[in-house]
Amino acid sequence: MICLLTKAFPDKEAAGDRSAPWGLTASEAVRLLFHCIAVQQAFPLERKVPNAETRAAMAEADEIVKAGRARFAAVEEMLADLEEAARP
């Protein structure tokens, strides 16, 4: 195992701000980058920021987890809601 100590971010706070929309800390983003390079044997060039709808869903999920609650009491309720939403 090789340990690499480097100063990856001249401004770690700004880097953290840039990785936050993906739900990552700056350190996690660096680990993810290195993992992708190792697995793909290539540099992953295209990473996109989630759109507004996805960010809202991620924020809602975070709030549900923090509050320890769920929108549905049972899986059947959730599936019924999804089926209702899918109807034209």
Residue frames as qw, qx, qy, qz and C-alpha x, y, z in Angstrom:
[[0.000, 0.889, 0.457, 0.000, 0.00, 0.00, 0.00],
 [0.419, 0.258, 0.006, 0.871, 1.31, 3.40, -0.96],
 [0.165, -0.796, -0.429, 0.393, 0.54, 6.42, 1.19],
 [0.361, 0.463, 0.235, 0.775, 0.44, 9.72, -0.59],
 [0.225, -0.732, -0.369, 0.527, 0.53, 12.93, 1.36],
 [0.320, 0.298, 0.346, 0.830, -0.10, 15.96, -0.75],
 [0.120, 0.449, 0.307, -0.831, -1.61, 19.37, -0.51],
 [0.287, 0.406, 0.790, 0.359, -4.48, 18.75, -2.89],
 [0.019, 0.850, 0.466, 0.245, -6.43, 21.92, -2.23],
 [0.312, 0.245, -0.199, 0.896, -4.83, 25.34, -1.89],
 [0.359, -0.180, 0.207, -0.892, -8.23, 26.49, -0.64],
 [0.067, -0.130, -0.986, 0.080, -9.95, 23.51, 1.01],
 [0.272, 0.443, 0.533, -0.667, -13.04, 25.54, 1.91],
 [0.450, 0.480, -0.262, -0.706, -13.66, 26.51, -1.73],
 [0.281, 0.186, -0.904, -0.261, -13.04, 22.92, -2.81],
 [0.087, 0.242, 0.889, -0.378, -15.54, 21.73, -0.21],
 [0.394, 0.489, 0.212, -0.749, -18.08, 24.22, -1.56],
 [0.429, 0.409, -0.567, -0.572, -17.56, 22.79, -5.06],
 [0.272, 0.057, -0.958, -0.070, -17.97, 19.15, -3.96],
 [0.276, 0.116, 0.648, -0.700, -20.94, 19.80, -1.63],
 [0.643, 0.231, -0.118, -0.721, -23.63, 19.59, -4.38],
 [0.655, 0.173, -0.716, -0.169, -22.63, 15.95, -4.83],
 [0.809, -0.535, -0.037, -0.239, -22.88, 15.36, -1.09],
 [0.868, 0.074, -0.232, 0.433, -19.11, 14.95, -0.77],
 [0.397, -0.848, 0.126, 0.327, -16.48, 16.54, 1.41],
 [0.321, 0.820, -0.450, -0.150, -13.28, 17.68, -0.28],
 [0.289, -0.451, 0.844, -0.026, -11.47, 14.63, 1.14],
 [0.691, 0.240, 0.662, -0.165, -14.16, 12.25, -0.12],
 [0.600, 0.766, -0.018, -0.229, -13.97, 13.85, -3.58],
 [0.112, 0.716, -0.682, -0.096, -10.22, 13.21, -3.71],
 [0.465, -0.170, 0.862, -0.105, -10.69, 9.60, -2.56],
 [0.710, 0.499, 0.433, -0.243, -13.41, 9.12, -5.19],
 [0.433, 0.813, -0.321, -0.221, -11.16, 10.57, -7.89],
 [0.068, -0.551, 0.831, 0.031, -8.30, 8.24, -6.98],
 [0.603, 0.080, 0.767, -0.204, -10.66, 5.26, -6.79],
 [0.686, 0.650, 0.185, -0.269, -12.08, 6.01, -10.25],
 [0.287, 0.767, -0.550, -0.160, -8.62, 6.37, -11.72],
 [0.280, -0.362, 0.887, -0.069, -7.56, 3.05, -10.19],
 [0.633, 0.261, 0.691, -0.230, -10.68, 1.13, -11.27],
 [0.631, 0.728, 0.192, -0.188, -11.10, 2.65, -14.74],
 [0.685, -0.136, 0.333, 0.633, -7.40, 3.03, -15.45],
 [0.253, 0.534, 0.344, 0.730, -8.33, 6.43, -16.81],
 [0.061, -0.137, -0.334, 0.931, -9.01, 9.92, -15.56],
 [0.106, 0.651, 0.752, -0.005, -12.74, 10.53, -15.15],
 [0.214, 0.115, 0.157, 0.957, -13.27, 13.79, -16.98],
 [0.304, -0.407, -0.345, -0.789, -17.00, 14.42, -16.88],
 [0.208, -0.374, -0.775, 0.465, -18.74, 15.04, -13.57],
 [0.139, -0.520, -0.353, -0.765, -21.96, 16.97, -13.47],
 [0.138, -0.030, 0.549, -0.824, -23.68, 18.82, -10.66],
 [0.084, 0.456, 0.885, -0.048, -27.17, 17.47, -9.87],
 [0.069, -0.478, -0.369, -0.794, -30.03, 19.58, -11.24],
 [0.286, -0.324, 0.297, -0.851, -32.38, 21.51, -8.97],
 [0.834, -0.203, -0.195, -0.476, -34.97, 18.71, -8.76],
 [0.824, 0.038, -0.514, 0.235, -32.33, 16.15, -7.78],
 [0.227, 0.291, -0.495, 0.787, -30.77, 18.53, -5.22],
 [0.533, -0.328, 0.120, -0.771, -34.23, 19.08, -3.70],
 [0.914, -0.132, -0.322, -0.208, -34.80, 15.32, -3.47],
 [0.647, 0.167, -0.547, 0.504, -31.37, 14.85, -1.86],
 [0.071, -0.337, 0.381, -0.858, -32.13, 17.61, 0.66],
 [0.746, -0.277, -0.075, -0.601, -35.51, 16.04, 1.43],
 [0.883, -0.022, -0.461, 0.081, -33.86, 12.66, 1.99],
 [0.385, 0.264, -0.529, 0.709, -31.30, 14.25, 4.32],
 [0.365, -0.335, 0.234, -0.836, -34.08, 15.91, 6.35],
 [0.871, -0.189, -0.266, -0.368, -36.03, 12.64, 6.59],
 [0.766, 0.068, -0.531, 0.356, -32.94, 10.86, 7.91],
 [0.151, 0.307, -0.437, 0.832, -32.13, 13.67, 10.37],
 [0.534, -0.283, 0.129, -0.786, -35.70, 13.76, 11.67],
 [0.139, -0.091, 0.970, -0.178, -35.90, 9.97, 11.90],
 [0.583, 0.394, 0.448, -0.552, -39.19, 9.94, 10.04],
 [0.243, 0.064, 0.799, 0.546, -40.53, 8.66, 6.77],
 [0.383, 0.085, -0.181, -0.902, -43.23, 9.95, 4.45],
 [0.758, -0.051, -0.472, -0.448, -44.77, 6.48, 4.31],
 [0.632, -0.447, 0.516, -0.367, -45.52, 4.04, 7.11],
 [0.793, -0.001, 0.609, 0.036, -45.31, 1.03, 4.81],
 [0.255, -0.201, 0.684, 0.654, -43.83, 0.03, 1.47],
 [0.228, 0.533, 0.791, 0.194, -47.33, -0.53, 0.09],
 [0.032, 0.890, 0.278, -0.361, -48.16, 3.15, 0.74],
 [0.184, -0.616, 0.423, 0.639, -45.04, 4.26, -1.08],
 [0.258, 0.064, 0.830, 0.491, -45.75, 2.02, -4.08],
 [0.175, 0.725, 0.665, -0.028, -49.36, 3.21, -4.24],
 [0.036, -0.863, -0.023, 0.503, -48.15, 6.83, -4.22],
 [0.223, -0.395, 0.635, 0.626, -45.63, 6.10, -7.00],
 [0.250, 0.349, 0.846, 0.315, -48.32, 4.40, -9.10],
 [0.098, 0.849, 0.461, -0.239, -50.68, 7.34, -8.55],
 [0.108, -0.770, 0.223, 0.588, -47.99, 9.81, -9.60],
 [0.268, -0.191, 0.762, 0.558, -47.23, 7.80, -12.74],
 [0.351, 0.586, 0.730, 0.009, -50.82, 7.90, -13.98],
 [0.231, 0.249, 0.341, 0.876, -51.49, 10.37, -16.81]]
